[in-house]
Amino acid sequence: MEEYIAVCRKHWSIFIGRGLIALVWLGVLLQKQGNALYALVTFGIPLLLILDAVVEYKTNYIAITRTKIVAHMGFIRTQDFSTPLNKIQAIGLSSGLFGKLLGYHKITIDHAGTGRSEYQFDGMADAKDFVGVLEHMAGLR
């Protein structure tokens, strides 16, 4: 396995939405009385929401080696992509209002030579630095 020169991971903000849903879920269900199954649902579902965010945060990344870009997404059902740096044609960086406020971006990478001509990665932290390294390594600068 080649050494990674740069790695870009999901932004911590993925915890916000799931955390809010978990809190609302807990708030509504804690106002009612129930049995053990009710308690399991009350605490289990919010816990699963947070666990899902942790797994996504830890297992989804894109990385640059000396010769290619590598992407890994998923934990149980995984997708791995790899494209040589010389096949990268364009790199896009975009963000909406919340992305600008919180500091995350969507990275789009156009490449040649495969059936899939574009990779998109939403909600990525430190994306500007990563894209700068990728543009330099791919000879787009």
N, C-alpha and C positions, 0 to 999 in steps of 0.2 A: 504494500500500500504506500502510495506516495505521501509525502509530507504536505500538509495544508499550509499555504502561504497566508490566506485570509479566510475567515469563516463569518457568515452572516446568519443570525438566528432570529426567531420570532421576537417581537417586542413584548415587554412585560404587560402591556395594555390588554393582552388577550385574557388576563385574569379579571379585568374590570367587569365586562359583560356577564361572564359566568358567575362571578362573585355576587353581583347585584341580583341575579336570578336566584342564586342560592339563599341570599339573605331574605328576599321577599318570600320565597318558598318556606323558609324556616319561620318567618314572622307570622305568616298566615296559619301554618299548621300547628305552631306552638300555642295558639289561642284555643285549640280544641283538645279534648281529652280522648285517649285511645288506648289500645292494647299494645302488645309487643310488636306486632306487625306494623301498627301505626307508627310506633317509635322508629322502627327500621326505615320506613318510608320517609319519615320526618327528617332524620339525620343522614340516611343513606344516599338519597338523591342529591342533596347539596354537596356531600362529600364526593360523589361521582363526578359532578360538574367541575369541582376544583381539581380532582385527580386528572380529568380529561385535559384541562388546561395545562397542568404540569407536564403530562406526557407529550402534548403538542409542543410545548416550549422546549423540552429536552430533545425531542427526536426529529424535529423539522429544521433543516439547515441547508445552506448552499455554501460550497467551499471552492477555493481556487488552488490548484496544484501548479507545478511548473509547466504542465502540458495540457491541462484540461480543466473544465469546470464540472463539479460534481454536486448533485442535489439528492437529498434523502428526505423523504416525507413518510410519516407513519410509524406505528409501533407494531401492531399485529398485521394489519394489511399495509404493506409498505410499497413505495414506489421509489426507484432509484433511477436517476438520469445522469448521463455523462456525455459531454461534448468537448471535442478538442478546441483549444483556444483559437486556432486558425480558422475554425468554421463559424465563429461568432461574427455576425454582420452588424448588429446594432444593439444598444443597451438603453432602455428607457427607465426613468425614475419619476414616479408621480405620487402625490399624496392629496388627500382631501383636507377638510378643516381640522378634524380630530388628529389626523396624521401630522399636520403642521404643528398643532398645539402640543402633542405628546412626543413627537420626534420619530415617527415610523413612516415607512414608504412602501410603495408597491414597485417591485423590480420586474421589468420585462426584458427578456433576452431573446433576440431573433438570431437564428442560426440556420445554416445550410447543411444539406446532406442527410437529413433524416425525415421520416414521415411527419413528424411533429415539428413545425417550424418556429414555435415560440414557447418559451417557458414563462410563467407568471408566478411570482411569489408575493403574497399580500402580507402586510403588517410586519415588515422586517426592520429590525433595529440596526443602527449604524450603517444604513444602506448607502449613504453618500460616500463614506470612506471605502466601503466594499466595492462600489461601482468604480470609484477612481482607480483602485488597484486592478480591477478586472479590465478596465479600458486600457490601462498601461500594459498589462500582460498580454492582452489580445491584439495590441498594436493599433488601437482605435484612437489613440491620442497623438 
